Amino acid sequence: MMIVDRALQARAEAGNPIKVGMIGAGFMGRGIANQIINSVPGMELVAISNRNLDAAKLAYSEAGIEDCEVVSTVTDLEDAIAQHRKAVTEDALLLCRADGIDALIEVTGAVEFGAHLVMSAIANRKHVIMMNAELDGTIGPILKVYAEKAGVILTACDGDQPGVQMNLYRFVKSIGLTPLICGNIKGLQDPYRNPTTQEAFAKRWGQKPHMVTSFADGSKISFEQAIVANATGMKVAKRGMLGYDFSGHVDDMTNMYDVAKLKEWGGIVDYVVGAKPGPGVFVFATHDDPKQRHYLNLYKLGEGPLYSFYTPYHLCHFEVPMSVARVVLFQDYVLTPLGGPLVDVVTTAKIDLKAGEIIDAIGYYMTYGQCENSNIVSEQNLLPMGLAEGCRLKRDVSKDQVLTYDDVELPEGRLCDKLRSEQNAYFSREKTLAVVG
């Protein structure tokens, strides 16, 4: 139902735009800035933070705004907002603390830095719209607990494939079907890709090689499907997901799954490589009513038992402002964990790793991520991919072996590790209380 556009128009006509701050001004951040400034009435991008100040200024200038003010204190930022001057800063925490900002868009893709930002924003009672599946897939459930206690919304966004899947999932449920698969359509999946192999592609599109690598090696899709699972109650059929190769239309995949098993699992998240229409998303669902199945067949969805619904595109930054409006105007989150984690992303060796080495970041040379059901992650003490960067290896690890906490020494003093431990303890306690109750 399209109501957001009219609500934004009303805010524009009232001279009362939603005031947004954005943290991160890379390739995607610049696209979001341009979208808000030039295509979204009723919304104002009042401030941008980036570690490289020139990138923050570039995000404004590419959108046609040359005059922006560099600020270094909360007071300076609040004054700039009050006087309708666009602000840029290297200090992201200023945006978390300043009055005059209705919501923050977090576009860093960083886990430790992102954890500090989100916790500060929550403490200052600001809604946060994340384009950061890595953070969400690592400690999203405990961050949501903090957000709920503070009375604010923490959510993933429209446009990215998880949000598009969730919108489709909600639609399918709303018309009376039971979703059993939420899927992502990929063009490539090769766990051994690295920034060197992806350099030319990244240069062509103005992106960073490690970001492109995280898409190609499967880490990004693992985080994306993990947060969809955690938002729907679904799981994975096996470590790494089923991940079929299929060159036909996604509609023709419905007979590739065992419906009885899907129901037994409570639904799964998955992906397919090569299917059309790429790079879209799909939901396969069932209907228990034979009368309604007759209508679905009439409407060209086939005889079942699985019915295919798909969205043939995801438009990333074009849709992110709609997420902000949904949160601020209607308190409607796009995607957030139901409770404790059901699917995690585990660290897997991309090459033979040696004792003493320091693990590099997501999308680099040493590791890739795979989805795994959270109960198995806990039982086997597996190392979450979102926590792997900066860990020192205590022993050799063979290529394609999944790492455990016993294989590494964690860096000292990280907030993300503290929150992960808190998440484990909190939801373990919740399970115990549920059993006792």
N, C-alpha and C positions, 0 to 999 in steps of 0.2 A: 504494500500500500504506500503510495507516494504522498507523504505528508511533510517530509523534511524540507523540500524546496519551498513550499508555501510558508512554512514557519520561519525560514531564513529570510524570505522576502518581507515578512511582517517585521522582523527585527531590523532589516535595512530601512524600511519605511518609517519606523519609529526612531531611527537614529541611535539604535542601541545594539550594535553588533556584538557577537560573541568575540571575546578577546582571547587570542591564542598565543602561546609561546611555543617555540620549537627548539629542540635540542638535537643538534646534528645537521650539518649542511653539506652533506656529500651529494652524490648523484641523485638519490631519491629525495633527500631533503630539499634540494633546489627545485625539483619537480613539484613538491608539495607547496613550496612558497609561491611559485608561479601560479599554481592552481587557485590557491586561496586569494591571492592579490587580484587576479584578473578574471576569475570565473565564479566566485562564490560571494554573492551579495549577502549582507548580514553577518559577515565574519571578517575579522581583522587580525592579521598577523603582526602583533605588536612588538615581538622581540625574537631574536634568533641567537642561540649560543653555539659556538663551535670552538674546538681547541685552537684551530687556525682562524684567526679573526678575519683574514682576507676571504676565506670561504664563506663566512657568514655575510660579509658585505656583498660577495658575488651573488649569493642567493637573492638578495634584494635587488641588486642591479640588473640581473637577468630578467627579473619580473618588472623592470621599468622604474624602480625606486633607487635613485642615486644618493639621496640625502638621508643618512642614518647616523645615529649618535652612538659613540662608543661609551659604554658605562662600566663601572667597576665596583659600584656599591648598590645595595638594595634601594637606598634613598634616591640615587640617580636614576635607577631603572623605573621606580614608581613615578618620579617626576616626568620622565620621558613619556610614559604611558598616559599620564594625566593630561599632558600637553600635546598628545597625538603625534609625537615624534617616534619614528621607528628606531629601535635600539638593538645594538649588537654587543656581545660580550664573550670573553673567553671563559668566564666563570658560570657554568651551567647552574650551580646552586642558587644563583641570584634569581633565576626564573622560578625555581621551586619555592622561594621565600617571599617574593614580591606580591603585594596586593595589586589588584587590577588585572589579573590574568585568570580567566575562567577555567582553562584546561591547558594541559601540556601535551604536545606530540613528541614522543621519544623515538628518535630515528638513529640511534647509535650502533645497534647490533652488538654492543659490548655487554658482557655479563657482570663483571665486577663494578665497572663504572656505572652501568645501568642500575645495578642494585642500590648504589648510593643515591642516585638521582630519584628513583621511585620511592625509596624510603623517606627521603627529604620531602618530596612532593606530597606524599601521604600525610606526613607529620604536619605539613602546612595546609592540609585539607584541599588539595587540588586533584581534580580528575586527571588521569593519565591515559592517553591513547598510545599504545605501543606498536611500533613496527619492529619488534625485537622478539622473534620467536625463540631465539637462543636463551634469552633471560626467562621468558615465560615457560619454556620447556624444562628449565632447570629448577627454578624456585617460584614459579607462578602461583602455585597453591598457597604458599605461606604469605606471599605478598598480597594475595586477595584477602586473606584473613585480616591483615593489617588494614587494608583499604576499607573493608566492611566495618571494622571497629571505628574507623575515622569518619565513616559516613560518606565516602567517596567511591567513585567507580574506577577500576583498573581493567582495561580491556585491550584485546587485539583490535585490528582495524579492518574495515572494508577494503576491497581492492587486492590485498594480498590473498593468496589462495586459501589459507585457513578461514578468513572472513567470508570469502565467496562460498566456500563449502558450508559454512555455518548458516548463511542466509538461505542457501538451497535446502539444507537440512530442516530449517524451521518452516520453510514453505511446504516441503513434502509432508512433514508432520501435521501442519495446519489443515491439509486437505484429507487427513484421515489415514495416511499410509504409515507403515513402520519402517524407518530407514535401517538397513542392515549393513551397508557399506558407504563410507565417505571416501572418495577417491580423488587422486591428483593425477593429471595427465602430463607426462614428461617427454621431452624429446631426446634426452641423453641421460644415461646413468653409468658412470665408470668410477669406481671408488679410488682409482689410482691417479686421477687427474691432480695436477698441482699448479701453482701460479706460473710456472714456466710453460706448461702445455696450454694454458688458457690466456697467456699474455696477449696474443694477437686479437683474440675475440674481445677481451676487455678493452684494449686500445680502440678498437673499432667503435665501441658503444660508449666510450668515455667512462668506463667503470674500473674498479680496482681488481687486479687479477685474483686476489684471495677471495673477494666476494663472488666472483664468477666461479671460482673453483668450488666454493661451498655448495653452489647449485649443482655443478657437474659431478662431484664425488658423492652426492647423496646426503651430505650432512644437513643441508638446509631443508630438504624435503622431509627428513627424519624429524627435525624440530617442528616443522609445520604440521605434520601428521600427528605428532605427539600431543600438541596443544589442541588439535581437533578431537583426539581421543579423550583427553581430559575434560573437554567441554561437553562431550556427548555421552560419556560413559562407555565408550567402545574400547576395544583392545587391539592387539595385532595377532595375526594368525601364527606368526613365527618371527624369530629375530630377523630384523631387516625387512619385514613385510613380505608379501607374496611377490609383488613387483613383476607382473607378467610383461613379456614383450608381445605386442599385438599391433598389427599394422592397419586393422580395419577400424570401423566406427565403434565408438564406445558402446552404443546400443547393442552391438552384437556380442558383447562380453557377458551378458547376463547368464548364459548357460555354462560359464566357466567356473561358477561357484556353487558349492553345496549349501543349499538353503538351510538344511537341518543343522549343519555345523555352524553356520552364521548365527542362527538363533541360539544355539547352545553357548556360543561365545558372547552373546549379547550384542552382536555387531562388531565390525572391524573397520579400521582405517587401512588404506592400501594405496598403491600407485600403479600406473601402467606406463610403459615406455613405447612411444610410437603411435598410439591410438589417435584417432581424429574425433572431435576437433581439438587439437592442441593449440595453445597450452591451457586448456580449460580444466574444469573439475566436474565430478559426477557424484550422484547419490543413487544407489540401488535400494529399492524398497519393496515391501510386500503389502498385500491387503487381505484381510481375513474374510471380507464380505463378498460372496460370489456375485451378488447383484452389482456391486461396484467394480468387480473384476470384469464383468461384461461391458460396463461403460468404458473402462480403461482400454479394453480391446477395440471397442468402437472408435475411440479417440486415437487409435494407431499406436498404442503403447504395447501391444502384443498380448499374449495369453498368460504371461507370468510364468512362474510365481514371482520372479524378480522383474520390477519395472524400472526403466532407466530414465533418470532426469539429469540434465547436464546444463552447465553454463559454459559457452564456448570461448570464454576469454576471462582474464583478470586484468584489471586496468590500474592496479597499484596506486600511484599517487593521485590519480584522478578522483578516486573514491574516498581517500582518507578524510577530507573535510566533512563528508557526510557522517562519518563515525563520530567526529567531534560534535556535530549538531545533534545526533541521536543521544549522545551522553548528556550534553548540557541542557537541551531543550526537553527531552523526554525520559531521561534516566534509563535509557535503553542501551545496554552494552551489546557489543557485537559478538565477542567470544571471550569467555572467562572460565576457569576451572569450576567444575561442579563441587569438588571437595578435594580430597587427597589425590595424588598422581596415580593414574592407571597405566600410563605409558611414559617411559623415559627414553632418553637418547644416550647410548653408551659409547665409550671411547674404544676405537678399534685401530690397530696398527696398520698404517698404510704401507710401511716398509719395515724391515727388520730394525728394531730399536735396541739401543745399547745402554747398559747401566751407566748412570752418571749424566746422560743427556737430559736437557731441559725441553719439555714438550712445547712445540710452537702452537700458534693459534688455529682456530677453526678455519678451514680452507687453505691451509698451507701444505707442508710437505710430509708431516709425520703421522697424522691420524685422520680418520673419517668417522662419522657418526652413524649408528644404526638404532632403529627403534627396538625396544624390548619392553615386555610387560613389567610393571613396576614391582610386582611381587617377586619376580625372578631377579631383578636388579638388587633387591634387598637381600634375598636369600644367598646370592652369589657374591655380594659385596662389590658389585661392579662400579666402575668409576664413571660418573656422569660426564658426558662430553663437554658440557658447559663449565666444568671445573678443571678440565685437563690442562689448559694453558698455564705454563709456568711451573708445572709439577716436575720434580726431578725423579728420574727412573732409578729404582733401587736394584733392578735386575734386568737382564735382557728379555725382550718380548718379541716373539716372532711375528712376521707379517700376517695380517688378518686375525691375529689373536685379540680377544677383548680384554681390556685392562681392568684390573681390580684396584681397590684402595691399597691393597697390600703390595702392589707393584710400584708405588710412588710415594714420595714425600710431598705433602702439600705445602705451598708457600705459607708463611706465617701471617696471621693477622687479617685475612681476607673476610670481608663481610659476606660474600657469597657462600663461603664454607660455613660460616656461622648460621646463616639463614637456612642452608640445606640441612644442617644438623637439627635445627629447630623444626623444620618442616617434617623431617623423619619422626621426631619425637612427638610432635603435635598430632599427626595423623595416625601414628601407632596408638597413641592414647585414645583418639577418637574411635578407632576400631575396637579397642578393649572395652570402652564404655558401651559401645553398641552391642557387643556380645553379652556383657553383663546385664545390660538393660533388657 
